[in-house]
C-alpha cells in the first residue's frame, strides 16, 4: 500500500493483557505493554513498529522470572481489515538471554479504537540454530492502543 499525502503516522502506548504464553513447557498469562507505531490512511491502519514487553512470574525456580520482549520484524501486511506482523522475541532470565525467530505471522482484525483482535493461531518462536524446537508460543495477543 503506497502512502498517500493524507496518511498520518503516530507513536502510541499499547498493551496486550492476559496473553497466553508458553515458555518451554510452562504456560502463563502475561500482560504486555509497549509502543506501537501506526500509519493511518483513511480506514486503513498499518503497524509500522511494535515493541511489547512483559515480566515473567518468579516462583523461585531456575527458569522463573525475567522478561519477554516481542518486536516487529519488517513491514506489516495489510489486506482489508486484517493486519499481519512477523515477530522476533528475546527472553531474558537469570541464566542468560535467548533471541528467537519465527516464520509464523501474528494476525489481527482491526476494529475501532483501534483494537487489534487476534485472527490467527499461535505464533511459535524458535532458536535459529534449532528451528524444530519451539521455545516460546504466544496465543491470543489482543492488542489495545491507549488513547493519547
N, C-alpha and C positions, 0 to 999 in steps of 0.2 A: 504494500500500500504506500503510495507516494504521499509525502507530507504536503498538505495544502497550506496556503497562506493563512487560513483560519484555524489551523491546528495550534493547540497550546500544550506545553509540557509543564508539569508540576511535580514537585517532590513532596510527599506527604508521609506521615506516620501510618503504619498499617499493622495489623495483628491477625493472628490465626489461633484462636483459643481452642483448647481441648482437642488438639490434633493427635491422632493415634500414631505412635511411632514405635517401631520395634528395632531395638539396637541389639545386634547379635541375636539372642533368643529371649530377651526381656521386652515386654510390651508395656508402655507407659503413655499417659496423656500429657502433652506438653502445651504450654502457652507461648507461642512465638510472638515476638514483637520486632519491629524494624522499620525500614524505609522502602517505600515504593515510588518509583518514578513513572508517571503516567503521561501518555500523549493522547489527548482527546481531539477528535476531528469530527464534529457533528455528533452522531450517535455512536461512532466507533471509538473504542478505547483500546490502547495498546500498553503493555508493560514494557518500558524501556530499561528498567532496572529494578531489581528486587533483592533485598538482603534482610533475612529474618534470623533471629537467634532465640534460643530457649535454654534454660538451665535444666540439667538432668537432676532428678531426685538423688539424694545421697543417703543410702541406708547403711553405710559403713562398709560395704563390700569393696573388693579390689577394683571392680569395674563400675562403681557407683559414682555419682556426681559428675560435674563437668558441664560442658556447653556444646550444643549442636548449632551450627550455622549453615543455613541454606542460602545459596546465592544463584541468581540468574546467570546463565551462560548464553551469551549471544542475544539476538533479537527474539522477541516473542512472535509467534504465529497468530494470525487473526483470520477467522472465517465467520462472517456474520457476527453473532453474539458470543462465539467461542474463542477463547484465548488459550494458547499453549506455550509452555515455557520449559526449557531444558535447565536442570539444576546441577550444581556441584554442591558438595557438602563437606564440612570439616567437623570432626568430633574431637574435642579436647577433653581429656580425662587425666586424673592424676598420673597414670602411667605413660602419657605422651599424647600425640595428636596424629590423626589419620585424615587423609584427604580422599574423598570418594567421588566417583563419577557415575553417570548413568546415560543410557540411551532412551530411557522412558521419559515422556514429557508429562508434566503436570497439566491437566486440562480443566478449564473453568468455563462456566457460562456466566457472562457478565449481566448483572441486573442493576437497578438504580442504586445510587449511593456513592460511588459504585461499590457493589458487592460482587465477589467472585465466588460462585458456588461450585464445589467440586463436580466435574462432569466425567472424570476418568477413574480408573482403578488406582491401585497403589503405585507409587514411584519407588523403584528398587535401586539402591545405590551400592556400588561395589568398589573394591580396591582395583586400580588399573592393572596391577600385577596378578590379580586373582579374580578375573571377570565372572567366574562361575559361582562365586560365593557372595551372597547378599549379606552385607554388614548392617545396612540401615534401610528400613522400609517406612514410607510416610503414606498415611491414608487419611482421607477426609480433611484436607487442607483447605478450609473455608476462609478466604482472605477478606478482611474488612478494612476499608480505608477510613481512617479517622478524619472527621471534618476539620478543616484548618481554622 
